């Protein structure tokens, strides 16, 4: 139980930030859709933390959630470095 709880606590936030950020980034009109995505962030965060408890063991939760987080941020970095996605400052 501790493994799942720590995976939810430590990996839930970055994974939900990634999901909401990519959804807001890929939306057509970022000026009008970013705020609704930010308002939905808390619900996404709770859902991601809840999904950690669906795994059979804590190790699987850490591996899957950590792998998804690393792969997602790596893909976002590659998209930004290639110039396909422009993140406004």
BADREN-206380 format. One record per residue: x, y, z of N, C-alpha, C, O in turn; residue in one letter. Coordinates in steps of 0.1 Angstrom, whole numbers, plus 5000, padded with zeros to 4 digits. Layout:
BEGIN
XYZXYZXYZXYZa;...
//
This chain:
BEGIN
500849885000500050005000500950135000500550234994x;502050125007502950245007503450274994503650394990x;503850174986504350194973503350264964503750354956x;502150224964501050294956500850434961500650524953x;500850454974500550584980501650684976501450794972x;502950634977504050724973504050754959504450864954x;503750654950503650674936502550784933502750864924x;501450764939500350864937500751004942500551104935x;501451014953501851144958502951214950502851334947x;503951134946505151194940504951204925505551294918x;504251104919504151104904502851154899502651184887x;501851174908500551224903500551364898499951394888x;501251444906501351594902502051614888501451674880x;503251564886503951594873503151524862503151584851x;502551414864501851344853500551424850500251434838x;499851474859498651554856499051694851498351744842x;500151744855500651874849500951844834500551934825x;501551734831501851704817500551684809500451734798x;499651614814498351584807497551714804497151734793x;497451794814496751924813497452014804496852084795x;498752024805499552114797499552074782499452164774x;499651944779499551904765498151924760498051964748x;497151904767495751934763495552074760494952114750x;496152164769495952304766496852354755496452444747x;497952294753498852324742498352284729498552364719x;497652174728497152124715495852184712495352154701x;495152254721493852314717494052424707495152484706x;493052444699493152534688493452684693494452744689x;492552734701492652874705493152874719492352854729x;494452894722494952884735494552994744494452974757x;494153104739493753214747492453194754492253234765x;491553114748490253094754490152954760489152924767x;491052864758490852724763491852694774491652594781x;492852774777493852744787493152754801493452664809x;492352854804491752864817490852754820490852704831x;489952704811489152584814489952464818489652384826x;491052444810491952334813492652344827492752244834x;492952464830493552484844492552464855492952424866x;491352494852490252474862489952324864489552284874x;490252244853490052104854491252024860491151904862x;492352104862493552044867493351954879493851844880x;492652014889492451944902491751804900492151704906x;490751804891490051674889490951574882490951454885x;491851624873492751534866493751484876494151364875x;494251564885495251524895494651424904495351324906x;493451434908492751334917492551204909492751094914x;492251214896492051094888493351024886493350894887x;494451094884495751034882496250964895496750854894x;495951034906496350974919495550844922496050754928x;494250854918493450734920493850614911493750504916x;494350644899494750534890495950464896496250354892x;496750524904497850454910497450334918498250244920x;496250344924495750234932495150114924494750014930x;495050134911494550024903495649924899495349814894x;496949954901497949864898498049754909497649774920x;498649644905498649524914499649544925499349514937x;500749614922501849634933502249774932502049844922x;502949824942503549954942504649974932504750084926x;505349864930506449874920505949894906506449974898x;504849824903504249854889503649994888503750054877x;503150044899502650184899503750284896503650374888x;504850264903506050344901506550334887506850434881x;506650214882507250194869506350254858506850324849x;505050224858504150274848504050424848504150494838x;503750474860503550624861504850694859504850804853x;505950644864507250704861507650704847508150804841x;507350584841507650574826506850664818507350724808x;505550674821504650774814505050914816505050994806x;505550944828505951084830507251114823507351224816x;508151024823509451054816509251054801509751144794x;508450964796508250964781507451084777507751134766x;506451124785505751244781506551374781506451454772x;507351394791508151514792509251504781509651604776x;509751384778510751374767510151404754510751474746x;508951354751508251384739507951534738508051594727x;507551594749507351744749508651824746508551914739x;509751774752510951834749511451824734511951914728x;511251704729511551684715510651774706511151824696x;509351784708508551864701508952014701508852084691x;509352054713509752194715511052214708511252324701x;512052124709513352144703513252134688514052204681x;512352064682512152044668511452164662511452184650x;510852244670510052364665508652334661507952424656x;508152214663506852184659505852244669504652274665x;506252264681505352324691506152444697507252434701x;505452554697506052674702505352714715504152734716x;506052724726505552754739505852904741506952944742x;504752974742504853124745505253154759504853084768x;506153254760506553284774505753394780505953434791x;
//
